[in-house]
Amino acid sequence: MLPLGSAKGCAGHKVQSYGFPAQAPPTGHSGYGRAGDPLTATANRGRLLQLTEANDLTTGFSGGPVLDLRTGLVIGMLTEITAPDALARGQNIAYATPTEALREIRPRLTAQQVCPYRGLDRSRRSTRPGSRGGARPYGRWWRTWRAGTV
C-alpha cells in the first residue's frame, strides 16, 4: 500500500501515475505531470486537483494514484483528462481527486506526515557515527555541525 499525503501545498511538484492506456504494454506504464492548485468544489463537481504538463496522463490512467515525487506520498487519484477546445486550449491537463476528499469518503485512509529531509526525523535521536550512543537530538547536532563548518 502506498502512503497517503496531502494535496495541500504540493503545487509545482512533479507527479507520477501508473495506468493502462491502449498503447501501453500489457503491464502498463508510468505517466508524469505537475501538480497545480486545488480547485474548490462547485454545484456540478467535487474538489479536484489540477495537473498540468500532463501529456502522459491519458485515457487508461483513471483511478490510478497520483504520487508526489518530492514527498513520495500519494496526493490524489487520477479522475479525468481534458480534451482541447476548438482553440486548442486545455491541452496537457488532467484532474485528480485529492486525498482529502478521498478521506472524507473513506475515513480509514490516514495521511502520513513527511519530513522534508530524507533520513532525518526530529522525533528521533541522532544515530550518526560518532554521536556518543545517539544521545543528541537532530536539531542540536545540526547546530553543532553548522557552527563548526561556517
VEXDREN-2710 file (C-alpha; in Angstrom, 1 decimal):
% VEXDREN-2710
k/r/px/py/pz
1/MET/0.0/0.0/0.0
2/LEU/1.3/3.5/-0.8
3/PRO/1.3/6.1/2.0
4/LEU/-1.1/8.9/1.6
5/GLY/-0.2/12.6/2.0
6/SER/-2.0/15.8/1.4
7/ALA/-2.6/17.7/-1.8
8/LYS/-2.3/21.0/0.0
9/GLY/1.0/22.7/-0.6
10/CYS/2.1/20.5/-3.5
11/ALA/1.6/23.0/-6.3
12/GLY/4.5/22.9/-8.6
13/HIS/5.7/19.4/-7.5
14/LYS/6.3/16.8/-10.2
15/VAL/3.9/13.9/-10.0
16/GLN/3.7/10.4/-11.4
17/SER/0.9/8.0/-12.0
18/TYR/0.6/4.5/-13.5
19/GLY/-2.0/3.3/-16.0
20/PHE/-3.0/1.0/-18.7
21/PRO/-3.7/3.1/-21.8
22/ALA/-4.4/1.3/-25.1
23/GLN/-0.9/1.9/-26.5
24/ALA/0.8/0.6/-23.3
25/PRO/2.3/-2.8/-22.9
26/PRO/0.1/-5.3/-21.0
27/THR/2.0/-4.4/-17.9
28/GLY/1.1/-0.7/-18.1
29/HIS/3.4/2.2/-17.8
30/SER/4.1/5.4/-15.9
31/GLY/2.9/8.9/-16.8
32/TYR/4.1/12.2/-15.4
33/GLY/2.8/15.7/-14.8
34/ARG/3.0/18.6/-12.4
35/ALA/0.6/19.4/-9.6
36/GLY/-1.3/22.6/-9.9
37/ASP/-3.6/24.3/-7.4
38/PRO/-6.6/22.5/-5.8
39/LEU/-9.9/23.6/-7.3
40/THR/-12.8/24.2/-5.0
41/ALA/-16.0/22.2/-5.4
42/THR/-18.9/23.5/-7.4
43/ALA/-22.6/22.5/-7.7
44/ASN/-21.6/20.2/-10.6
45/ARG/-18.4/18.6/-9.3
46/GLY/-16.4/17.9/-6.2
47/ARG/-13.0/19.2/-5.3
48/LEU/-10.3/18.5/-7.8
49/LEU/-6.5/18.9/-8.1
50/GLN/-5.4/20.2/-11.4
51/LEU/-2.4/18.6/-13.0
52/THR/-0.5/20.4/-15.7
53/GLU/2.2/19.2/-18.1
54/ALA/0.1/16.0/-18.1
55/ASN/0.6/14.9/-21.7
56/ASP/1.5/11.4/-20.5
57/LEU/-1.7/11.0/-18.5
58/THR/-4.3/9.7/-20.9
59/THR/-7.3/7.5/-21.0
60/GLY/-6.4/4.4/-19.1
61/PHE/-4.9/6.2/-16.2
62/SER/-8.2/6.9/-14.4
63/GLY/-8.3/5.6/-10.9
64/GLY/-4.5/5.4/-10.6
65/PRO/-2.6/7.0/-7.7
66/VAL/-1.0/10.4/-8.2
67/LEU/2.4/10.2/-6.5
68/ASP/4.1/13.5/-5.4
69/LEU/7.7/12.8/-6.5
70/ARG/9.1/15.4/-3.9
71/THR/7.5/13.8/-0.9
72/GLY/6.9/10.2/-2.1
73/LEU/3.3/10.3/-0.9
74/VAL/0.1/9.8/-2.8
75/ILE/-1.8/13.1/-3.1
76/GLY/-4.8/12.0/-5.2
77/MET/-6.4/9.6/-7.5
78/LEU/-6.5/10.4/-11.3
79/THR/-10.1/11.3/-12.2
80/GLU/-10.3/12.8/-15.6
81/ILE/-8.4/14.3/-18.5
82/THR/-9.4/17.2/-20.7
83/ALA/-9.8/17.4/-24.5
84/PRO/-8.6/20.7/-26.0
85/ASP/-11.3/23.0/-27.2
86/ALA/-11.7/24.5/-30.7
87/LEU/-8.9/27.0/-30.0
88/ALA/-6.6/24.2/-28.7
89/ARG/-6.9/25.4/-25.1
90/GLY/-6.8/22.9/-22.3
91/GLN/-4.1/20.6/-23.7
92/ASN/-2.0/18.6/-21.3
93/ILE/-4.3/19.0/-18.3
94/ALA/-5.7/16.3/-16.1
95/TYR/-7.6/16.3/-12.8
96/ALA/-7.3/14.2/-9.7
97/THR/-9.5/13.8/-6.7
98/PRO/-7.3/15.0/-3.8
99/THR/-6.6/12.7/-0.9
100/GLU/-8.5/15.0/1.5
101/ALA/-11.7/14.2/-0.5
102/LEU/-10.9/10.5/-0.6
103/ARG/-10.5/10.5/3.2
104/GLU/-14.0/12.1/3.6
105/ILE/-15.4/9.2/1.7
106/ARG/-13.2/6.6/3.4
107/PRO/-12.2/7.9/6.8
108/ARG/-9.9/4.8/7.5
109/LEU/-7.5/6.3/4.9
110/THR/-4.9/8.2/7.0
111/ALA/-2.4/10.8/6.0
112/GLN/1.3/10.3/6.6
113/GLN/3.5/13.2/7.7
114/VAL/6.8/13.5/5.9
115/CYS/10.0/15.2/7.0
116/PRO/11.3/17.3/4.1
117/TYR/14.8/15.9/4.8
118/ARG/15.0/12.2/3.9
119/GLY/16.5/10.1/6.6
120/LEU/16.0/12.7/9.3
121/ASP/13.2/12.6/11.8
122/ARG/13.0/15.3/14.5
123/SER/11.3/13.0/16.9
124/ARG/14.2/10.5/17.0
125/ARG/17.7/10.9/18.3
126/SER/20.8/11.0/16.1
127/THR/22.3/7.7/15.2
128/ARG/25.1/9.2/13.1
129/PRO/28.6/7.6/13.6
130/GLY/30.5/9.1/16.4
131/SER/27.4/10.6/18.1
132/ARG/28.2/9.1/21.5
133/GLY/25.5/6.4/21.5
134/GLY/22.9/8.5/19.7
135/ALA/22.2/10.8/22.6
136/ARG/21.9/14.1/20.6
137/PRO/18.6/15.2/19.0
138/TYR/19.0/16.2/15.4
139/GLY/18.4/19.9/16.0
140/ARG/21.3/20.2/18.4
141/TRP/23.5/18.0/16.2
142/TRP/22.7/20.2/13.2
143/ARG/23.5/23.5/15.1
144/THR/26.8/22.0/16.4
145/TRP/27.8/20.7/13.0
146/ARG/26.7/24.0/11.3
147/ALA/28.7/26.1/13.8
148/GLY/31.8/24.1/13.1
149/THR/31.6/24.4/9.3
150/VAL/30.7/28.1/8.8
END
